[in-house]
């Protein structure tokens, strides 16, 4: 999937996951690769995922 850009202070939907793998179920996105961070639903409307204007956030498939 391609990177997604957001404007600070503006709500926007996360791109819906397009990955598939036989025998696995996609449960959403998380800010931590081990699932202990903040979780987001597929396609969820989000804003300001970081407190830093211009910051970068990586979301991991869960």
Phi, psi and omega in degrees: 000150180282155173299154179236132180258145179232155174261128181303129178087001181241124178290143181207149178280140171294144177296137179292136181299132179249005180277146173221149175209124182305132178087001181236151177239129178283129183248356179132195183246154178215149180282352179236138183296335180267006176083007182269357181272205178280130181263147177225142176283155177300125178079006183297145175281125182226159171208150178049062178292347175226157178274358182257118176298124182088002181288168180242138177232135175254128175253138183251138176292138179241000000 
